[in-house]
């Protein structure tokens, strides 16, 4: 099994109370710790405002971070989970990603999706098209990016995007272009797009949902004539880990206390419910067992978000030392 780690960037209120002048050093410190550890990749989110409610706390822009992290690391691969197609023209986005690939020496991953955070869309003047339109934009945008990364030019007269001779030079350093992660588990459209274009997928990691999405992806691959076995299936996981059940409870209590400073009580309750019900909440032994079980269903790339990481690395250290070694060969 392969592993990635989310770097705190503010979106989940995970840099709050840290002086903005120290944000970058905090992020680079964690990225370098990941590089020194068992992680293949580091990740950020492509969002502009905090979640689940917009606040005045910082949220750093994803592709600026990609370029900067590419310059200060040397081994880990660099991803976003996931870039919203409509936030940037796809030809421009392909050019940005190719430049990051050059900066990083060929370590860029392209996580891409249709987008969902309505407040951001409207606040930035993008409107908020219905889901079907957002996914149609995703399909057309991926076609443009693949053309640019493989041939250096793109031409598409689509419903949502029109390009006529857009150029991307130099090409990405990676042969065949930047790997595409199609994120989301939409059963009728998103997984169909993934079956056509994806090198990687990313959908929910609870066993029941993961198994269902995998079956549907396989069916879409058969329809599209693509190789289901050639697509790496990944999931994101929130990790609340402690040596004992009490330590797990204490970490959840810290999260509640932290979020309560910025969110409404209902939003805090929702976040705690989401965190506490996840599969990777528990002791190292419990988490290793659950992660191994999901791996047996075909999930071969786990990307972890560790709440509180910017303030305390003990949870990350526990995950690294007592879990990942146990499951890395699964």
C-alpha positions, 0 to 999 in steps of 0.5 A: 500500500502507498501513502500520502499526507495532507499538509495543513493549509488553512481550509479545515481551520488547521492553521488558525491561531498560528501567525500568518508569517509562520504559515509557510514554515509550518507547511514546509516543516510538515512536507519535509517530515513527510518526505523523510517518512514513508509517504509517497506524496503530499497533498493540499485541497483546492479551496478558497474559503474555510469549511464547513463554514466560510470564516476570515481564517486563512486558506492558502491557494492550492497551485501556488502551494504546488509550485512552492512545495515543488521547490522545497522538496525533492522526493515526494510527489505533489497533489491536490484533492482535488482541483475544481475544473471550473475555477481555472480555464483548463488550458491555463490549468494544464499550463500551470501544472506543466510548469509545476512539473518542471519546477518539481522535476516531474513530481506533479499529480493532477487531482481533478473534479467537478467542484461542490463548495457553492459558497466559493463558486458564487463568492468568486463570481462563477455562478453555480451550475447544476451538477450535470453541467459541472461534470460536463465541464470536467469531461471537456476540461480533461480532454483539453489537458490530455491533449496539451500534455501529450501533443503540446497543443489542444483543439476542442469546440465543446459546449463549455470550453472552446480552445483552438491551438492552445499550446503547452510548451514545454511538455510536462517532464513525465512521459505521457503527461501528468497522472490524472486522479478523477476524484468523486464517487458519482455513480452515473457520471463521475465514475464513467469519466474516471473509467475513460480517462483516470490513472487514479480514482479517489472515493470514499474509504469505508468498506461498503461504499468502496466495494460498491464504487469499485464494482461500478467503476469496473462496469464502466471500464468494460463499457468504455473498453478501458483497463480497470486493473490499470486504474489505482483506487485511492481513498482519503482518511481522517486519522484520529489515533491514540495509544489508548481509547482515552487518548483517542477521546482526548484528541476528539475533545481537542478538535471540538474545542479548537473548532468551537472557536470558529464555527457554529455549534451545529457545524462543530457537531457535524464535523465531530460526527464525521470525524468520529465515525470514520474507519481510521479512528482508534488505537494503532492496532485498530487502525492497522486492522481496518486499513488492511481490510480496506486494502483487501478490497483493492484500495492501494493508495491511502491519503491521510488527513491528521487533525491538529497536525500543525500544532502537534505531530504526535499523532502523525508519529504514532501513525508512521511508527505503529501503523504504516509499517504494518500495512505497507506490504498489503 
